[in-house]
Amino acid sequence: MSKTSKDIKCSFCGAGKQDSLMLIAGLDAHICDKCVNQANDILAEELKLRKVKSPQQSGNGPATVLKPLEIKAHL
């Protein structure tokens, strides 16, 4: 039985479509914008407590693209 758009609710807090700005659909679940923000805050706090560095802080951020002459000079 498929759900109609009226029946769609956040799988975490139970908020209906009318109670939230946005409901993001997954395979078998939905999550509202409020729960996404709360999950983001929880993750940020956990990572801060564990002192996990972001890719930019750890040096694994975006790669620097070398120019062809720089590549040739390295060879």
C-alpha positions as CSV (number, residue, x, y, z in Angstrom):
1,M,0.0,0.0,0.0
2,S,1.6,3.3,-1.0
3,K,1.3,6.4,1.1
4,T,-0.4,9.5,-0.2
5,S,1.3,12.9,0.2
6,K,-1.0,13.5,3.3
7,D,0.3,10.4,5.0
8,I,3.9,11.2,4.6
9,K,5.6,12.0,8.0
10,C,9.1,12.4,9.3
11,S,10.3,8.9,10.3
12,F,12.2,10.5,13.2
13,C,9.9,13.0,14.9
14,G,6.6,12.2,13.2
15,A,6.1,15.7,11.8
16,G,3.8,15.9,8.8
17,K,4.5,17.6,5.6
18,Q,2.5,20.7,6.7
19,D,4.6,20.9,10.0
20,S,8.0,21.2,8.3
21,L,9.6,23.3,5.6
22,M,10.9,20.2,3.7
23,L,10.6,16.4,3.9
24,I,13.5,14.5,2.3
25,A,12.5,11.1,1.0
26,G,14.7,8.1,1.4
27,L,14.0,4.5,0.2
28,D,11.6,3.7,2.9
29,A,11.7,6.7,5.2
30,H,11.5,10.5,5.3
31,I,13.3,13.1,7.4
32,C,12.3,16.7,8.0
33,D,14.5,19.8,8.0
34,K,14.3,20.1,11.8
35,C,15.7,16.6,12.3
36,V,18.4,17.1,9.6
37,N,19.5,20.3,11.5
38,Q,19.4,18.4,14.9
39,A,21.4,15.5,13.4
40,N,24.0,17.9,12.0
41,D,24.4,19.6,15.4
42,I,24.9,16.1,17.0
43,L,27.5,15.1,14.4
44,A,29.3,18.4,14.8
45,E,29.4,18.0,18.6
46,E,30.6,14.4,18.4
47,L,33.3,15.2,15.9
48,K,34.4,18.1,18.1
49,L,34.6,15.9,21.2
50,R,36.6,13.3,19.2
51,K,38.8,16.0,17.8
52,V,38.3,14.7,14.2
53,K,39.7,17.1,11.7
54,S,37.9,18.1,8.6
55,P,39.5,17.2,5.2
56,Q,40.7,20.8,4.9
57,Q,42.3,20.6,8.3
58,S,44.0,17.3,7.8
59,G,45.6,18.2,4.5
60,N,43.3,15.9,2.5
61,G,41.3,18.8,1.1
62,P,41.0,19.6,-2.6
63,A,44.1,18.7,-4.5
64,T,46.3,21.3,-6.1
65,V,46.5,20.9,-9.8
66,L,49.9,21.3,-11.3
67,K,50.6,23.0,-14.6
68,P,52.2,20.9,-17.3
69,L,55.6,22.6,-17.0
70,E,55.5,21.9,-13.2
71,I,54.8,18.2,-13.9
72,K,57.6,18.1,-16.5
73,A,60.0,19.7,-14.0
74,H,59.2,17.2,-11.4
75,L,59.9,14.3,-13.8
